[in-house]
């Protein structure tokens, strides 16, 4: 994910060496591979593609460039999205090299990034994320090995300058790819080629985000967020099934909660550092992820270590719930979705119910007393049914303005506040009154809407949304799914520039989970 | 020096392993030292300084910067010109580092370089020479050690971006200086403080150009040229007296002459490569440098090894001299000076006479037969006296337009074509008719004019020119002498930008030689 900046200097964090040592022991040895470009590309206008540009690639191109001088440039197309380290061999031809060679290297996940000058970016998010380097080479030949890791499909090499007496020749470009997991063998999951393709792109997205932690995005924001972790873990169980990495991430969060028991919304590694950002729903998703893990693989050591941490977080959260079951958030920050243009009160109420159910499950598994939590759950559910559900409209309302929005309905379905028929009626009303979805720009929220449709038995609507949302990214040129995407305005960026968007983002890989869980082959 | 580009693809070079092995054995072990900044500087308008700007330095500044965020910048003033490797410690303060740090580092010999945006440079010389780097740091703290060598006094650090949540703090900036020689102890060479200062700046210039070879300029064009070597060697004898480096450079040229016997105007090292640029006068200066060395230190091994190489070059050159003593250059490229706005025929004739005299001296030392060369010398001198000297004007004329220029008079004096009285009369006429010098932009040519004045007995004129030329660079802010300087238009650049000029340039250090030789203390 990404988020408006919080700065909380007054928070104190635990640093539990025992838990962090377990996280360290679970650190994956990264798998590497070597990839070569499939050919030289040309930036071409194409109204079907994001930003109106695509790269047309000549796969017959030799592995060695033409001699290049001042202002010449070259696009190498590696054929698919990848995360790794770029290297290239460079020689000079002509007279002796009488000046340094200056190069600009730009690494792009999508052609739209190549079509914009980085110097024009002036958004509020750090421009340091733009994957562009300017380097000077004093002597040639050289095997240039770029020390930083990049996330890209296209590498653009621009010769800033040689001298009039010689040119630079580039050859043997390579990427040493890195991921915590090996590539998935190509697996047929659907007879529908559109669904099949949506699945494959999701697999690639997940793989490229699985590094030493589940990264938010390998291009930008390379850190670990709880809410994103929850979705990646769900996707991982049905694909790579690498539970080691999930456990490592849970231990990282658990080892660095606050002294009053809260889980940071995200952490950094190398060195292990919790961020001073807290989001009510993201704290709950630590609990949710632990519960999902225990349902997948009952590891009692992990449960024993992490249940007390989950309990502290839940207790802090339930302190905000009144006896009548009303959640009184005050000014506690929440996420739900990137957009702040809708009221989030009811959605958050639903998320608390959703996570509390999972916590009770964990409590039972841990052999602890679940009764007090059962009581809180009843009160929360009752409150939702009595005070948030508008029986006349057949929809949940949110906030003082009695607003009807899609997030509220979605989370109330996922929280199972109504029975199956109630959920079906609710989503039917939602489709009738609130579709087509507008104003939502994240695959994260779309995931929850699609899952709510499946749960409510609206399978056709779910498939339709899956195809129209993730499928449209593919039509626009996606090799991996994007951090942000509003189908009504494809070039929307939360940061004011398509240049800085992340086009391989953890939370958008969930079609693999939705397809495997709700559209199993042969049924 | 620097020069219009020649491309000669059809030349074949020798690569004499025996001579190059000797050059390698003479490679100096570089002396290193550690320098810290004297304070933080501020770019300030100052009409007295080159480009109208100077840096005002607060020497009370702490060794640690203030926290710096997007667009903040800092100038570190190291107090004097230096050549070496820059390092700095960088930490982040505030919230955890949630984005890479992007820095732009710019290394400047003079404040004028800091006052210009590098991106605006569009001259014909490679922009790769501009000492500017943009780097991304993914994690902090870091001890950043810049791998490339820079030539500078000022280091400007600009924070391109952090993120809104944290800032960068810089401390412990250092330069590990490199030179083939230790700093000169401060030596009093004159009671005249102006002359004393001119000498000191020359010493520093020479020191910073003495690296693994005598470099043209440590900022730009870091290679070895014969004509520049000759002047640096003369300056070295009276200061650092490191004859090892001179011998190494001579062996490099000798080991890579052409198969037809010509010495390249310049060579590159690492790997040893001769440039495909040839200049008639620069070939002769190999001979001249060898002769000066033998006069300073009679090393018979060097003479034995290099005399045959010198002889081949001289024989090739003398092929262009007719029986009547006329040098018929045709379209052979020559240098004499950067300017191409004057006729160089007579100056080159003088340079040949000058070098032939030295070659005859070498021939005698080598025990070879000098007689054929004596005959050529007589013919050349006779031709100059009969056909180039305009008795009525008392000046040497040059070229088909019978042009009178300062370069002709200067080189005829240095070549001793006239007797002492003749030289005195000639330079007196030159001062009267051709002074003030105009249209000359190189310390290289000014050096020869000043030396000709001294030789002709015009000591006061020589001192006046020394002070008005090199002294004016100091007034304009020089810590070391510049590659190019036209006192009438201080901001002149042969490359169309003061940004790319070299402000520490080998061939401009010669006041140390002129002062020591012609203005010895106590006389």
Interface residues (C-beta under 8 A of the other chain):
Chain A: X5 X7 X9 X70 X94 X95 X96 X97 X98 X99 X100 X101 X102 X124 X125 X126 X127 X128 X129 X133 X134 X136 X138 X139 X148 X160 X161 X162 X163 X164 X165 X221 X223 X268 X270 X273 X274 X275 X276
Chain B: X5 X7 X8 X9 X70 X94 X95 X96 X97 X98 X99 X100 X101 X102 X124 X125 X126 X127 X128 X129 X133 X134 X136 X138 X139 X148 X160 X161 X162 X163 X164 X165 X221 X223 X268 X270 X273 X274 X275 X276
